[in-house]
Amino acid sequence: MKIAVGMSGGLDSSVAALLLQRGGHELTGITMRLWPGEPGAPGRRGACFGPDEDVETARQVCLGLGIPFIAFDCAATYEEMVLRYFREEYLAGRTPNPCVRCNELVKFGMLPQLAQSSGLAFEYFATGHYARLQFDPGVGRFLLKKGVDSRKDQSYFLYRLTQDQLSRTLFPLGELLKARVRQIARDAELPVHDKPESQDFYSGNWTDIIPQPDREGEIVDSRGRVLGKHRGVWNYTIGQRKGLGIASSEPLYVIAIDAGPNRLVVGTEKETFRRSCLVGDCNWIARETLAEAVDVLVKIRSAAKPAGATISPLDGGKTKVHFAEPLQAVTPGQSAVFYQDDVVLGGGIIETAE
């Protein structure tokens, strides 16, 4: 098959390309240029958005494998679709997940589209994500499943992919453990075999991408008593304990961010727990839509343990999530992703929590 491989300059995408090449496929490595400035600036390593050397590393890996390599300029698209969203969400008092949005709109959206528009012919787009795909003829849909390596599973970040995107995608690492992937790279003497994990989507100072002057406001408790001042609501997230700058006889946590009146609400650890949440902007993978109440496991952030819940459809395409046990720090702006066994049922963006 003719396959375009999304190359990040990291270990996983490099091994994905190697395995596909060993399978006899015709490959072209493609990557996204996201950074609008000059490469090589100090202090920005280890992130997908930054002036680092990852594009050149991806080029060198492809050169070593003997496959063509093309870098596409996606900086303007990334700025509009991801960074702008990131800024607006934080300034509105929500905590977004830029990686989820990037996968949907840029990595699995704009990048393969640009490759096709350039004249590159390919049947599938492959990446180094730890996830699996399966077509279910019973429902006539492609299913997104967790990667075999539970510690590296990345299905949470992929829940917004459409059936059309999934139908043209390959995840060569879905059945492998991370340790095995690194060993394959070491045995093949890939230049990235000892490259450390990337950390976040951005490793610099967030004031560089949220150019907003500090805007002080009140920190209040759940009864409205003023306890201190905050430095701008975008500096905080639900469940945060450190950096509040207020004295108390017991630990206090952020329990609500009210961007309208520019107020930060804090409370005790007990007050950080919620029994339910409202989820909007839902995307369903294993089914056309949610028509009735269903018992699921839900992840309310990428690093969270799956928790039991019942999800119910509401008007306007929204979903009500009732947790089997109260969960801590249910955060508006984050994604709630629903699982049945190892299959991603779907998910959406947390709007409110109760």
Secondary structure as UniProt FT lines:
FT   STRAND          2..6
FT   HELIX           11..22
FT   TURN            23..24
FT   STRAND          26..33
FT   TURN            39..40
FT   TURN            42..43
FT   HELIX           54..65
FT   STRAND          69..73
FT   HELIX           75..78
FT   HELIX           79..83
FT   HELIX           84..91
FT   TURN            92..93
FT   HELIX           98..102
FT   HELIX           103..110
FT   HELIX           111..117
FT   TURN            118..119
FT   STRAND          124..126
FT   STRAND          131..136
FT   TURN            137..140
FT   STRAND          141..146
FT   TURN            150..152
FT   HELIX           155..158
FT   TURN            159..160
FT   HELIX           163..167
FT   STRAND          169..170
FT   TURN            172..175
FT   HELIX           178..187
FT   TURN            188..189
FT   TURN            191..194
FT   HELIX           206..208
FT   STRAND          217..221
FT   TURN            222..223
FT   STRAND          226..230
FT   HELIX           233..235
FT   TURN            238..239
FT   TURN            242..243
FT   STRAND          253..258
FT   TURN            259..262
FT   STRAND          263..267
FT   HELIX           269..272
FT   STRAND          273..284
FT   STRAND          294..299
FT   TURN            302..303
FT   STRAND          307..313
FT   HELIX           315..317
FT   STRAND          319..328
FT   TURN            332..333
FT   STRAND          335..340
FT   TURN            341..342
FT   STRAND          343..353
//
